[in-house]
């Protein structure tokens, strides 16, 4: 299942979640600030190793780094990940 590493205060996370819901894509929301260090480190690594950026997506070991919400770009990235 698609994992969405996010925070409730992040507008780009909320837009990403709305998009997934609207398009009936199954996903699990993972609040980044409530995760243990080893999970946070995976998100940091997926974002270039400097810091975590959200929303970061992961499906079966394929990662999409955190980006501002852009519907067309998200759709393309989800297709590249094999989500849709």
TORVEXGU-411603 format. One record per residue (C-alpha): x, y, z; residue number from 1. Coordinates in nm, 2 decimals, padded with zeros to 4 digits. Example, Ala and Ser with C-alpha at 12.3 -4.5 7.8 and 13.67 -1.06 7.14 Angstrom:
! residues 2
NODE     px     py     pz  nr
NODE  01.23 -00.45  00.78   1
NODE  01.37 -00.11  00.71   2
***
This chain:
! residues 84
NODE     px     py     pz  nr
NODE  00.00  00.00  00.00   1
NODE  00.11  00.35 -00.07   2
NODE  00.25  00.53  00.23   3
NODE  00.22  00.91  00.26   4
NODE  00.46  01.06  00.51   5
NODE  00.30  01.38  00.61   6
NODE  00.20  01.62  00.89   7
NODE -00.15  01.75  00.97   8
NODE -00.03  02.11  00.94   9
NODE  00.12  02.07  00.59  10
NODE -00.10  02.21  00.31  11
NODE  00.08  02.02  00.04  12
NODE  00.02  01.70  00.23  13
NODE -00.35  01.77  00.27  14
NODE -00.38  01.84 -00.11  15
NODE -00.19  01.52 -00.19  16
NODE -00.43  01.33  00.04  17
NODE -00.74  01.49 -00.11  18
NODE -00.61  01.39 -00.46  19
NODE -00.55  01.03 -00.35  20
NODE -00.90  01.01 -00.19  21
NODE -01.07  01.17 -00.50  22
NODE -00.90  00.92 -00.73  23
NODE -00.98  00.63 -00.50  24
NODE -00.61  00.54 -00.45  25
NODE -00.55  00.33 -00.13  26
NODE -00.30  00.48  00.10  27
NODE -00.18  00.50  00.46  28
NODE -00.10  00.83  00.62  29
NODE  00.21  00.83  00.84  30
NODE  00.26  01.13  01.07  31
NODE  00.63  01.20  01.03  32
NODE  00.66  01.38  01.37  33
NODE  00.53  01.08  01.55  34
NODE  00.77  00.83  01.40  35
NODE  01.08  00.67  01.55  36
NODE  01.42  00.79  01.44  37
NODE  01.48  00.50  01.20  38
NODE  01.17  00.58  01.00  39
NODE  01.24  00.95  00.99  40
NODE  01.59  00.86  00.87  41
NODE  01.44  00.67  00.57  42
NODE  01.24  00.98  00.48  43
NODE  01.55  01.20  00.52  44
NODE  01.75  00.96  00.29  45
NODE  01.47  00.96  00.03  46
NODE  01.50  01.34  00.03  47
NODE  01.87  01.37 -00.04  48
NODE  02.00  01.31  00.32  49
NODE  01.98  01.66  00.45  50
NODE  01.63  01.67  00.62  51
NODE  01.28  01.53  00.58  52
NODE  01.05  01.70  00.34  53
NODE  00.68  01.62  00.31  54
NODE  00.47  01.48  00.16  55
NODE  00.71  01.20  00.08  56
NODE  00.56  00.89 -00.07  57
NODE  00.67  00.53 -00.07  58
NODE  00.54  00.21 -00.24  59
NODE  00.73 -00.11 -00.21  60
NODE  01.07  00.05 -00.18  61
NODE  01.01  00.32 -00.45  62
NODE  01.02  00.67 -00.31  63
NODE  00.89  01.01 -00.43  64
NODE  01.07  01.29 -00.25  65
NODE  00.87  01.56 -00.08  66
NODE  00.74  01.82 -00.33  67
NODE  00.49  02.11 -00.34  68
NODE  00.15  01.99 -00.46  69
NODE  00.11  01.99 -00.84  70
NODE -00.16  01.76 -00.96  71
NODE -00.01  01.68 -01.30  72
NODE  00.33  01.61 -01.15  73
NODE  00.18  01.39 -00.87  74
NODE -00.02  01.19 -01.13  75
NODE  00.29  01.13 -01.34  76
NODE  00.50  01.03 -01.03  77
NODE  00.23  00.79 -00.91  78
NODE  00.23  00.63 -01.26  79
NODE  00.61  00.60 -01.25  80
NODE  00.59  00.43 -00.91  81
NODE  00.33  00.18 -01.03  82
NODE  00.05  00.32 -00.81  83
NODE -00.19  00.39 -01.10  84
***
